[in-house]
């Protein structure tokens, strides 16, 4: 899949159906029967394959040092915030 930006008009049909033009489907690697994750972001509709999301998240967190637990860090932050709230 390429990151190049392509723009085309599509029309929303009956019952909210949207047809993605063939050229755009090919560009994005979408095939008949694929499951897509739909989400809204800043007024935009984003459609992605679950595999694409997993790859993006793996890339985002690949720079973390080995043994780093984001869950443990979040719990520690929340505990610290709770202690500060008690002291106020």
C-alpha positions in Angstrom: 0.0 0.0 0.0 1.2 3.5 -0.8 0.9 6.6 1.3 0.1 8.8 -1.7 -3.0 10.9 -1.4 -5.8 10.3 -3.9 -9.0 12.2 -4.0 -12.3 11.3 -5.7 -15.9 12.0 -5.1 -18.3 9.3 -3.9 -22.0 9.5 -3.3 -23.8 8.3 -0.2 -26.6 6.0 -1.4 -29.7 4.6 0.2 -29.4 3.4 3.7 -26.0 5.1 4.0 -24.3 2.8 1.5 -21.0 4.0 0.2 -19.2 2.6 -2.9 -15.5 2.9 -2.9 -14.3 3.3 -6.5 -12.2 0.4 -7.8 -9.0 2.5 -8.4 -9.1 3.6 -4.7 -9.8 0.0 -3.5 -6.8 -1.2 -5.5 -4.6 1.7 -4.1 -5.6 0.8 -0.5 -5.4 -3.0 -1.0 -9.1 -3.4 -0.2 -10.6 -6.6 -1.6 -14.2 -8.0 -1.7 -15.0 -9.6 1.6 -12.4 -7.6 3.6 -13.4 -6.4 7.1 -12.7 -2.7 7.7 -12.6 -0.8 10.9 -14.5 2.5 10.6 -13.9 5.5 12.9 -14.4 9.2 13.0 -11.5 11.5 13.5 -11.8 15.3 13.4 -14.8 15.2 11.2 -13.4 12.6 8.8 -14.4 9.0 8.1 -11.4 6.7 8.2 -11.6 3.1 7.0 -8.8 0.7 7.7 -8.0 -3.0 7.7 -7.3 -4.4 11.1 -3.9 -5.6 9.9 -3.0 -2.0 8.9 -3.9 -0.8 12.4 -1.8 -3.5 14.0 1.2 -2.6 11.8 0.8 1.1 12.6 0.7 0.4 16.4 3.6 -1.9 16.3 5.7 0.7 14.5 4.6 3.4 17.0 5.7 1.4 20.0 8.7 -0.3 18.4 11.1 2.3 19.9 10.2 1.4 23.5 13.1 -0.2 25.4 12.8 -3.9 26.1 11.0 -4.6 29.4 9.0 -1.4 29.3 5.4 -1.9 30.5 3.1 0.9 29.5 0.5 -0.5 31.8 2.8 -0.3 34.8 3.8 3.2 33.9 0.1 4.3 33.6 -0.8 2.7 36.9 2.2 4.5 38.6 1.0 7.8 37.1 -2.5 7.3 38.3 -1.4 6.4 41.8 0.8 9.5 41.9 -2.2 11.6 40.7 -4.4 10.1 43.4 -1.9 10.8 46.1 -1.6 14.4 44.9 -5.4 14.8 45.0 -5.5 13.4 48.6 -2.8 16.0 49.7 -4.8 18.9 48.2 
